[in-house]
Amino acid sequence: MELGEGVKIQNNVSVYTGVVCEDGVFLGPSCVFTNVINPRAFIERKNEYRRTLLKQGASVGANATIVCGRSIGRYALVGAGSVVTKDVPDYALVYGVPARIRGWVCRCGETLAFSGVSASCPACGKQYRKHETDDTIQEMN
């Protein structure tokens, strides 16, 4: 387990070997991390722990489950109760079971409304551009 600066861990969260939280990550109450893909009580699999990376500024909502070996992108937001089974891109808003991209959020956490390939945060004014080829976004300022 590695925790960066300013990581906030709420009640009832267990952070296991293999979980890496970069600076400014938020882990909501009772969110859960797994550390092996195929657990069995009678087989020790400590050599099979998979790395789970939460990049700078990512937030995980209450009671979300993060399957090991995944990466949650910079400033991404995982909704409460979600089950993350795939990598999450930077700034993505994901929720559901399994979690899917439902939108995009600003660095400050506000939802972005794209007009074509660009968006401006209604709260802080940061500008974003959507890459249509791979469905990711990039902060412009």
C-alpha positions in Angstrom: 0.0 0.0 0.0 1.3 3.5 -0.9 -0.5 6.7 0.1 0.3 10.1 -1.4 0.0 13.4 0.3 -3.5 14.7 1.2 -5.2 11.3 0.7 -8.5 11.2 2.7 -9.7 7.8 3.8 -13.2 7.7 5.4 -14.6 5.2 7.9 -14.6 1.4 7.3 -12.1 1.5 4.4 -9.4 -1.2 4.3 -6.5 -0.4 2.0 -4.5 -3.6 1.1 -1.1 -4.4 -0.2 -1.0 -3.4 -3.9 -3.2 -0.4 -3.6 -1.5 2.8 -4.7 -3.2 6.2 -4.0 -1.5 9.2 -5.5 -1.8 12.7 -4.0 -5.3 14.1 -3.2 -7.2 10.8 -3.6 -10.5 10.5 -1.7 -11.8 7.1 -0.5 -15.5 7.3 0.6 -17.0 5.4 3.5 -16.9 1.6 3.3 -15.4 1.5 -0.2 -13.8 -1.9 -0.9 -10.6 -3.0 -2.7 -10.0 -6.6 -3.8 -6.4 -7.8 -4.1 -6.6 -11.2 -5.9 -8.8 -12.2 -8.9 -9.7 -15.7 -7.7 -9.6 -15.9 -3.9 -9.8 -19.2 -2.1 -9.5 -19.6 1.7 -7.4 -22.7 1.4 -4.9 -21.4 -1.2 -2.4 -18.7 -0.2 -2.1 -16.3 -3.2 0.0 -13.4 -1.7 2.3 -13.7 -4.7 -0.7 -13.0 -7.0 -1.7 -9.6 -5.5 -2.5 -7.2 -8.3 -1.6 -3.5 -8.3 -4.6 -1.1 -8.2 -3.7 2.6 -9.0 -5.8 5.6 -8.1 -4.3 8.6 -9.8 -4.0 12.1 -8.5 -7.3 13.6 -7.3 -9.5 10.6 -8.0 -12.5 10.1 -5.8 -14.3 6.9 -4.9 -17.8 7.1 -3.5 -19.2 5.2 -0.5 -19.7 1.5 -0.8 -18.0 1.3 -4.2 -16.0 -1.9 -5.0 -12.7 -1.6 -7.0 -11.6 -4.9 -8.5 -7.8 -5.3 -8.3 -5.5 -4.6 -11.2 -7.5 -1.6 -12.3 -6.5 2.1 -12.7 -8.7 5.0 -11.8 -7.6 8.1 -13.8 -6.7 11.6 -12.6 -9.7 13.5 -11.1 -12.1 10.7 -12.1 -15.2 10.2 -9.9 -16.6 6.8 -9.1 -20.2 6.9 -7.9 -21.4 5.4 -4.6 -22.2 1.7 -4.8 -20.4 1.2 -8.1 -18.4 -1.9 -9.1 -15.3 -0.9 -11.1 -14.2 -3.8 -13.3 -12.3 -1.9 -16.0 -9.8 1.0 -16.1 -11.4 4.4 -15.6 -10.0 7.3 -17.8 -9.0 10.7 -16.5 -11.9 13.0 -15.5 -14.5 10.2 -16.2 -17.7 10.1 -14.1 -18.5 6.4 -13.7 -21.2 4.6 -11.8 -23.4 1.5 -11.9 -22.8 -2.3 -11.7 -20.6 -2.7 -13.5 -19.4 1.0 -13.6 -19.6 2.6 -17.0 -18.7 6.1 -18.2 -21.8 8.3 -17.7 -20.1 11.7 -18.2 -17.1 13.8 -17.4 -16.1 15.9 -14.4 -13.8 18.9 -13.9 -10.8 18.8 -11.7 -13.0 20.6 -9.1 -15.6 17.8 -9.4 -18.4 19.6 -11.3 -20.1 17.8 -14.2 -19.0 19.0 -17.6 -21.5 19.6 -20.5 -19.8 19.3 -23.8 -20.8 21.3 -26.8 -19.1 19.5 -29.7 -15.6 18.7 -28.6 -15.2 21.4 -25.9 -16.5 22.1 -22.4 -16.1 24.8 -19.8 -16.6 24.1 -16.1 -19.6 26.1 -14.8 -17.9 26.5 -11.4 -14.2 27.3 -12.0 -14.0 28.0 -15.7 -11.4 25.4 -16.7 -11.6 24.4 -20.3 -11.6 20.8 -21.6 -11.4 19.2 -25.0 -12.8 15.8 -26.0 -10.8 13.4 -28.2 -13.4 11.8 -30.4 -11.0 9.0 -31.5 -10.6 7.4 -28.1 -13.4 9.1 -26.0 -11.1 10.7 -23.5 -10.8 14.4 -22.5 -7.9 16.7 -21.8 -7.7 19.8 -19.6 -6.7 22.9 -21.7 -5.7 25.5 -19.0 
